[in-house]
Amino acid sequence: QVQLVESGGGLVQAGGSLRLSCAASGRTFNGYTMGWFRQAPGEERVFVAGIQFSGGNTRYADSVKGRFTISTDNAKNTVYLQMNSLEVEDTAVYYCAASRLWISVASKEYEYWGQGTQVTVSS
């Protein structure tokens, strides 16, 4: 059974940093894309960043470029999202997801999802 378990969310002041983790289990994810999405209250779930689990290619939403960094630890089957210079607008539930396709920004192309972790940025 595939499981994606996020952790690392919390409350932080604007300008601060957080690192999210996503521990993946239940299958090998070589060849998969691992993505981070976020959903703010009343809004759609949107793409934040993605990485090829084995190749390392990355893709970012324009809103987080230069501030967020996605990475993997293949030995631990874990994906990270380092978030720096956080803004109030980054407040959302952050989800980890896995897809067999190239780094897509479309949530419908991700077949596995975690339960989400709340990130709240205060002013």
Backbone bond lengths (Angstrom), bond angles and torsions (degrees), N, CA, C in turn:
res aa  C-N    CA-C-N  psi(-1)  N-CA   C-N-CA  omega(-1)  CA-C   N-CA-C  phi
1 Q - - - 1.469 - - 1.529 108.66 -
2 V 1.342 114.84 125.01 1.458 119.94 -179.65 1.519 109.90 -75.61
3 Q 1.310 114.82 133.93 1.469 120.38 176.03 1.523 109.56 -134.70
4 L 1.312 115.36 136.64 1.462 122.81 171.09 1.517 106.23 -121.38
5 V 1.315 116.44 121.58 1.461 120.62 -175.80 1.525 109.17 -123.05
6 E 1.333 115.29 114.13 1.463 120.86 179.71 1.521 110.83 -88.20
7 S 1.305 114.52 152.99 1.465 121.31 173.85 1.522 108.55 -155.19
8 G 1.325 115.18 167.54 1.461 119.74 175.23 1.509 115.93 103.80
9 G 1.311 116.81 -4.06 1.454 118.93 178.40 1.516 111.48 -71.31
10 G 1.320 116.15 171.63 1.460 120.13 179.24 1.505 111.65 163.95
11 L 1.325 114.03 -165.97 1.462 121.83 -179.65 1.532 108.46 -104.71
12 V 1.324 115.73 131.35 1.462 120.79 -178.98 1.517 108.24 -144.52
13 Q 1.323 115.95 151.20 1.462 119.74 176.67 1.518 110.77 -79.30
14 A 1.301 115.81 154.55 1.460 120.97 176.62 1.528 109.58 -55.19
15 G 1.329 115.08 136.48 1.445 120.96 -176.61 1.513 113.74 93.83
16 G 1.314 116.20 -11.95 1.452 121.30 -179.35 1.524 112.91 -84.00
17 S 1.326 114.62 -173.63 1.464 121.51 -176.00 1.524 111.00 -132.91
18 L 1.311 114.92 152.97 1.455 123.15 171.79 1.518 107.73 -144.65
19 R 1.329 115.89 152.41 1.457 120.16 171.99 1.518 109.27 -123.01
20 L 1.308 114.77 119.46 1.463 121.05 176.49 1.525 109.68 -91.55
21 S 1.320 115.46 145.94 1.451 121.61 176.32 1.522 109.42 -123.46
22 C 1.316 115.43 149.28 1.463 121.38 176.01 1.520 107.20 -134.68
23 A 1.320 116.07 109.09 1.457 121.52 179.13 1.522 108.93 -91.76
24 A 1.330 115.33 121.52 1.465 120.99 -176.45 1.523 110.08 -106.15
25 S 1.309 116.67 140.82 1.461 120.82 179.11 1.515 109.89 -150.53
26 G 1.312 115.69 165.50 1.449 121.13 173.99 1.515 114.73 102.99
27 R 1.332 117.50 -13.27 1.459 121.26 177.15 1.511 108.04 -168.38
28 T 1.321 116.36 171.15 1.452 119.96 172.79 1.519 109.08 -84.24
29 F 1.321 116.29 137.85 1.458 120.49 -177.38 1.514 112.54 -107.41
30 N 1.332 117.57 12.87 1.464 119.63 173.71 1.516 109.12 -60.05
31 G 1.321 115.91 131.90 1.456 120.00 -177.86 1.514 113.56 89.17
32 Y 1.304 117.10 -9.28 1.458 121.04 178.19 1.523 110.21 -88.50
33 T 1.327 113.82 155.18 1.451 121.16 165.71 1.515 108.25 -95.15
34 M 1.313 116.07 134.22 1.460 121.27 173.47 1.525 107.65 -108.49
35 G 1.302 115.68 128.58 1.455 119.35 -176.69 1.512 112.73 -125.12
36 W 1.321 114.06 155.70 1.457 121.71 170.19 1.528 107.99 -114.83
37 F 1.299 115.57 130.97 1.462 123.16 175.36 1.525 107.60 -122.43
38 R 1.316 115.44 163.38 1.456 118.81 174.14 1.517 110.05 -141.86
39 Q 1.328 114.41 153.24 1.463 120.66 -179.19 1.512 108.93 -139.53
40 A 1.317 115.23 116.95 1.454 121.87 175.40 1.531 109.20 -89.16
41 P 1.314 118.44 158.19 1.461 120.88 -178.84 1.524 111.40 -55.86
42 G 1.326 115.13 130.13 1.457 120.54 177.93 1.509 115.35 76.36
43 E 1.318 117.18 5.37 1.458 120.61 -178.43 1.525 110.80 -120.39
44 E 1.332 114.59 166.81 1.453 119.74 178.22 1.530 110.54 -77.25
45 R 1.320 114.42 159.87 1.453 120.31 174.52 1.524 108.07 -75.47
46 V 1.328 117.00 129.28 1.457 120.46 -175.49 1.522 111.30 -126.44
47 F 1.306 114.65 152.54 1.457 122.63 179.85 1.522 110.27 -69.46
48 V 1.336 115.21 138.98 1.458 120.67 176.75 1.529 110.40 -114.14
49 A 1.337 115.78 -53.02 1.461 120.23 -177.91 1.518 109.25 -160.17
50 G 1.333 115.76 154.66 1.448 120.04 177.63 1.516 110.69 -145.97
51 I 1.319 115.97 156.90 1.463 121.46 -178.65 1.516 109.21 -148.80
52 Q 1.317 115.47 141.98 1.455 119.12 172.00 1.519 108.07 -76.71
53 F 1.309 116.26 125.10 1.457 120.02 -171.29 1.519 112.04 -60.90
54 S 1.318 117.52 -37.58 1.454 119.98 -177.52 1.523 113.03 -99.82
55 G 1.320 118.34 -29.80 1.456 121.12 -174.98 1.507 115.35 -92.60
56 G 1.329 116.53 -26.22 1.447 119.61 177.30 1.504 116.66 87.33
57 N 1.341 118.39 -4.42 1.466 119.13 176.45 1.520 109.53 -62.96
58 T 1.326 115.34 143.25 1.452 120.36 -176.38 1.522 111.78 -127.54
59 R 1.309 114.21 162.77 1.461 121.51 177.29 1.518 107.05 -150.34
60 Y 1.343 116.47 141.93 1.458 120.94 -177.34 1.523 111.05 -132.34
61 A 1.305 115.29 149.54 1.454 119.95 168.43 1.529 108.50 -69.39
62 D 1.317 116.72 146.55 1.467 120.52 -178.38 1.528 111.61 -56.84
63 S 1.318 115.91 -33.08 1.466 119.99 -174.71 1.525 113.52 -68.75
64 V 1.339 117.11 -16.55 1.470 119.39 -177.11 1.527 113.09 -118.58
65 K 1.321 117.17 -3.43 1.469 119.70 -179.59 1.517 110.80 -57.91
66 G 1.332 114.99 134.36 1.447 120.07 -179.80 1.517 114.02 85.97
67 R 1.331 116.56 -12.80 1.475 119.75 -179.79 1.523 112.08 -114.90
68 F 1.325 116.70 -36.15 1.468 121.77 -177.55 1.526 109.34 -108.00
69 T 1.333 115.53 147.66 1.460 121.42 176.47 1.526 109.10 -135.13
70 I 1.324 115.63 126.85 1.449 120.76 177.07 1.527 108.69 -101.23
71 S 1.325 116.07 142.10 1.459 120.36 -179.38 1.520 109.38 -153.34
72 T 1.327 115.22 167.75 1.461 119.86 179.22 1.525 110.30 -130.84
73 D 1.310 114.75 153.87 1.460 122.91 166.93 1.515 105.15 -120.76
74 N 1.331 115.57 95.48 1.458 119.43 -173.36 1.525 112.31 -61.97
75 A 1.309 116.56 -34.13 1.460 119.68 -179.91 1.517 111.69 -63.49
76 K 1.317 115.91 -31.22 1.467 120.58 -179.80 1.521 112.35 -99.43
77 N 1.338 116.90 0.10 1.469 120.41 -177.30 1.535 110.62 53.04
78 T 1.311 115.39 45.30 1.463 120.86 -174.14 1.522 110.12 -129.07
79 V 1.309 115.02 141.52 1.458 122.97 176.28 1.522 108.08 -115.63
80 Y 1.313 115.79 141.22 1.457 120.91 -177.77 1.531 110.24 -120.82
81 L 1.306 114.92 153.72 1.463 121.03 170.31 1.522 106.94 -132.39
82 Q 1.318 115.25 104.52 1.456 120.77 176.03 1.524 108.11 -85.42
83 M 1.315 116.24 121.76 1.456 121.66 -175.87 1.527 109.03 -117.11
84 N 1.308 116.04 114.09 1.461 122.09 179.16 1.520 110.12 -114.30
85 S 1.321 115.53 164.24 1.470 121.34 178.88 1.518 111.00 49.29
86 L 1.302 115.73 47.61 1.466 120.14 -175.98 1.521 111.44 -63.42
87 E 1.315 114.48 144.75 1.456 123.45 -179.39 1.527 108.97 -118.82
88 V 1.323 115.75 157.73 1.465 119.85 178.53 1.528 110.48 -56.01
89 E 1.318 115.51 -33.94 1.472 120.52 -178.80 1.527 112.83 -69.07
90 D 1.322 118.23 -10.37 1.459 121.19 176.84 1.529 112.04 -82.59
91 T 1.316 117.39 -5.72 1.454 121.53 179.36 1.523 110.57 -61.57
92 A 1.330 116.18 124.06 1.460 121.64 -177.45 1.523 109.37 -178.76
93 V 1.307 115.53 171.37 1.462 121.02 166.00 1.527 106.61 -87.86
94 Y 1.319 115.94 128.51 1.461 121.73 -178.10 1.522 109.29 -103.88
95 Y 1.332 114.73 130.78 1.453 122.02 -177.74 1.522 110.86 -117.26
96 C 1.309 115.32 141.02 1.457 122.41 171.28 1.520 107.91 -97.12
97 A 1.329 117.27 143.92 1.452 120.94 -178.49 1.522 110.36 -147.98
98 A 1.331 115.62 159.03 1.463 121.11 -179.84 1.519 110.58 -130.93
99 S 1.332 114.52 139.66 1.461 121.06 -178.22 1.520 110.04 -138.23
100 R 1.330 115.92 147.75 1.465 119.79 175.75 1.525 111.33 -86.34
101 L 1.320 117.08 -2.89 1.456 121.10 -177.92 1.523 110.86 -95.11
102 W 1.340 116.42 170.27 1.459 122.25 174.67 1.521 107.91 -56.49
103 I 1.294 117.77 169.68 1.454 121.52 -171.93 1.522 110.09 -65.12
104 S 1.319 114.36 89.88 1.457 120.22 -178.20 1.525 110.81 -88.88
105 V 1.338 115.58 150.40 1.460 120.21 174.99 1.522 110.97 -93.94
106 A 1.318 116.72 -3.45 1.463 121.32 -176.88 1.515 110.97 -89.79
107 S 1.301 116.83 121.82 1.467 120.75 -177.39 1.531 111.75 -63.17
108 K 1.332 117.75 -28.35 1.459 120.35 -177.76 1.523 112.20 -67.09
109 E 1.325 117.71 -16.27 1.460 121.11 -178.92 1.527 112.62 -92.70
110 Y 1.297 116.67 6.53 1.464 121.58 176.13 1.524 108.20 -105.70
111 E 1.319 116.57 127.48 1.457 119.89 -173.00 1.524 113.74 -97.53
112 Y 1.309 117.51 -20.69 1.463 120.38 179.99 1.526 108.95 -120.84
113 W 1.331 115.49 139.88 1.463 121.68 -176.88 1.522 111.00 -136.76
114 G 1.317 114.79 146.22 1.452 120.22 169.89 1.514 110.82 -86.42
115 Q 1.322 115.08 -178.28 1.458 120.24 -175.75 1.524 112.11 -87.32
116 G 1.309 117.41 -13.42 1.458 121.02 177.59 1.521 113.01 96.96
117 T 1.321 115.12 152.62 1.459 121.52 175.65 1.524 108.22 -137.60
118 Q 1.324 116.31 135.74 1.459 121.34 -174.74 1.521 110.62 -81.62
119 V 1.320 114.68 132.09 1.466 121.64 171.75 1.523 107.26 -120.03
120 T 1.306 115.97 123.45 1.460 121.27 179.03 1.529 108.63 -123.90
121 V 1.326 114.69 124.22 1.462 121.20 -179.91 1.522 107.76 -111.95
122 S 1.323 116.13 120.74 1.464 120.49 -178.75 1.529 110.23 -99.07
123 S 1.327 114.48 153.08 1.477 119.87 -177.74 1.520 111.05 -86.55
